Amino acid sequence: MKLQIHSIHFDADVKLLDYIEKKTNKLHTYFERITDGEIFLKLDKGEALDNKIVEIKLNVPGHEVFVKEKSRTFEAATDIGVEALEKQLKRIKEKALSLR
């Protein structure tokens, strides 16, 4: 799977990028036909503690799955987003298998 990670208005640390890539690459175990994806890391303006936003968009044949999560850290937002994507990918896979 080819991933593009974009950090908007800041430079992301290499450790953070590696963490996000490692987490999202595990999604292949739930649906093998993920072609590519984009991840956007953003800082929300304001004084709120939950100001880190992670948006993940994955392309699978016939579908585009998307999740947007907000948390105190990019790692936590990534974890929540990956869990949501797991559920979406499982649903897509089950639907595809039931149509056969």
N, C-alpha and C positions, 0 to 999 in steps of 0.2 A: 504494500500500500504506500502510495506517495503522499506525504503530508507536507503542507506548507503552514508554518507557524508565523503569525504576524503579531508583533507587539506594537500597539498603537501609542505613539507619543512617549515611549520610553524604550530603553534597551533591556531586554530580558537576559537574565543570567543563564549561562550554559547549563548549570545544574537544573534549573527550572525547565528549560527546553528539553533536556534529556528525560526528566521525570514525566513530562507531558507526552513525549513521544513513546516512552516505554508503556505508559498506561493505555494510550489509544491503540497501540499495536496489539494489545491483548484482545481487542474487539474481534480480531480475525477468528478467534476460537468460537465465537457465536454466529458469525456469518462470514464465510470464506471469500465471497465475491465483492468485497469492498474495493472499489477501484482507486479512489483518492479522497482527499479531504483537506479542509482548511480549518485552521484554528486561529481565533482572534483573541488576544489578551488586551484588556482595556482597564483603565483606572477610572472609576466613577467620580465625578466631581462632588464635592460636598464633604462634610465632616463625619459621615456615617462610618461605622467600623467595617461594615460589609461593603467595601468599595472596590473589590477586585472582581472583574467580570471575565468569564471565559465563555466564548461562543465556539461550538464545534459543529461543523457541517461535513457530513460524509456522503459520498456518492456511491450508490449501489445500483446495479442495473434495474431501471424502471422506478427507482425511488431516490429521494434525497432526504436524509435524516438530519435533523437539526436540534440542537439543545443550547440553551443560554442559561448559565448559572452564575450566581453572585455569592461571594463568601468573604471571609476575613483574609484568606490567603488564596493564591492562584492554585496551589496544590489541592486545597479542600474543594474549591469550585470545580477543579478537574475531576476529582473523585466522584462528586455528586453527578456531574455531567456524564461521565463514563457509565455510571450505574444506569442512568436514564437511557443512554444509547443502547446498553445491553438489552434492556426491555424492548425497545423499539426494534432492534435487529432480530431478537427472538420472535417477535410478533410477525415480522416480514417473512422470516424463514418458515415459520409454521404455516403461514398463509400460502406460500409458494409450494410447500410440500403437500398441502391439502388439495391444491388444484391439479396435482398430477394424477 
